[in-house]
Amino acid sequence: MEFILLLIIVIIMNFILRFIFDINMRKLKEIAEDKELDELTSKYSNNIDICKYYLKKLNNENVKIEEDINSNTTLYLVASDKIFISNLKNSYTRIQTIAHECLHSIQSKKMLWFNFIFSNIYLIYFFAICILSIFKIIPNKMMFLTILIILGLIFYSVRAYLENDAMIKARFLAKTYMEEIDISSKDEIAKIINKYDELNNIGIKCINFQLLNNVFIKVFIFTLIATIF
């Protein structure tokens, strides 16, 4: 009975948080698509040169850079100390997105490594208890569920901090880059930055909700398995 009650609570909290955070992925996608700004930012250097500029600015030039036009994911991987740049060539968001990943590269290595290792442990633990629960090997499901929730809260706290920190600072680093390169006028830069602010206003809420929802989904799946088996 307690698992059924927990399932109901998780579902209700998901809808409440979705409402509070005002999640609107369609609007986020619409903001990220702007032909006028795409044209304005097309005048800037290629993605790798922009990345090198940021890393030099941040005194972190030892980071490796790799661009893959067939990829849709831009990220910094602490395990290889490398920034992977996806197919961003034609998007105005590229100047801020690359700044975001460069900022990840100068964050606390202790925290980045913890996030990398803990995320994998958290994932392995989740799959392990689900499988063990299906085969009815777990003696005390509520105890394992409690541990899962605690691990999820730790995961959320660390990852949310890393993402929020990079997202907030990326806007200012991108602005500094455009001002120093001096390709666009002040009005054009202001227009781009205003769009970044609009994008970040929704994006920060979305990433926080998605990270928390990631925790909720795992709790929901394990609770459902525990209820059935």
Number of C-alpha atoms within 10 A of each C-alpha: 7 10 19 14 10 15 19 13 12 18 13 12 13 17 11 12 14 17 11 11 15 13 18 14 12 9 12 17 12 10 15 18 14 14 11 10 19 18 13 17 22 14 10 17 14 13 20 16 12 18 24 19 17 24 20 13 14 14 10 14 14 11 17 13 17 12 15 13 11 9 12 11 12 20 18 21 17 16 10 9 13 18 23 19 26 19 16 21 17 13 19 24 22 24 28 22 22 28 26 26 25 28 23 23 23 15 13 11 12 9 14 20 14 15 20 16 12 16 19 12 12 16 14 12 16 21 13 11 21 22 15 14 22 14 10 13 11 16 10 9 20 14 10 18 20 12 14 21 15 13 20 22 16 16 21 22 15 16 21 19 13 18 18 18 15 21 23 15 14 24 20 14 21 24 18 15 17 20 14 8 10 12 14 16 11 12 9 15 21 13 14 25 18 13 18 23 14 14 18 19 14 18 20 17 17 19 18 19 21 16 18 19 18 15 19 19 14 19 21 20 14 24 24 16 16 21 15 11 10
